[in-house]
Amino acid sequence: MARPAPASVRATSIVSFLTAHPSRGFTISELVRHLGMNIASAHATLAVLCDCGFVVRDPVHRTYVLGPALAATGHAAHQQHPAIDAATEQADRLADELDAEVGVTAIAGRDVIFLARRGPEPLAPSIGYPGDRSPLLAPIGAVFMAWADHDTTTAWIQRAALTDELAAYYRAVLADIRSRGFSVPLPPIASPAMINAMARVRSEPTDEDAVQRLAEVLQRTEEMLVPLGNLDESDEIVFKTVAAPVFDPIGRVLLSLSVTGPEEPVRVADVLELGRRVAQSASIATRRARGRVPVSEADTPQVS
């Protein structure tokens, strides 16, 4: 694999960071601190981004924000990925039907990026806002990994530095997700420890200590994803979200459509019904974007 050019890494880090924090501008000193750059390199990179219109500098406050040229980039991306609009339309429908928060996420390199949010604001900590990124560490992003190939899922597990026992557990959960067509993350995936660790990663995206801290939190419990086959339909669980995949034209998971759960216990039978409803909406988005749902084990990469 080719080594990334430092200048390109700096440019993508700046644009990604500003995208994740759209409500304010940042001075060059703040960007240097958050992104782990030296000021000379940051200054040179920002100059190029400003020349291209990807970033704009406020001459009074000396802060940088995203530039108008990225609006055209976003428009082009929507044209090239019609699944985004199709999934967002389904998110609108689900939010109205269920009176619940609904989100659309995608894979962005080694991150899960939050693209859209619909529905009422929940009382508990939310699933995020557009631009949020979460590192793709097991079990985060399981709905994307359930249909991925063996090497991809192995890398996902290894980045989280899981024990052999926990790695085997998550592989079994991936198989359960694939067979049912949706995943069910539990509240620990949004616990105070997780929220704090994630906030640090988002504010200091190049800080290896922050990623390590998140990995340590993820290693402490296997109660973040549930294999529903181990439960009776009359059992009750509290769940964080139910998420289903939207596939691209060659059968890869491109997006995830997720519904936030209530804060009280729900019968497993009702969770299964909700999962099937979310999967139905995800399937509609897949068809409208000319995607292809893997239809059999022969078509689906194996996780073993």
Disulfide bonds with the S-S distance in Angstrom:
none
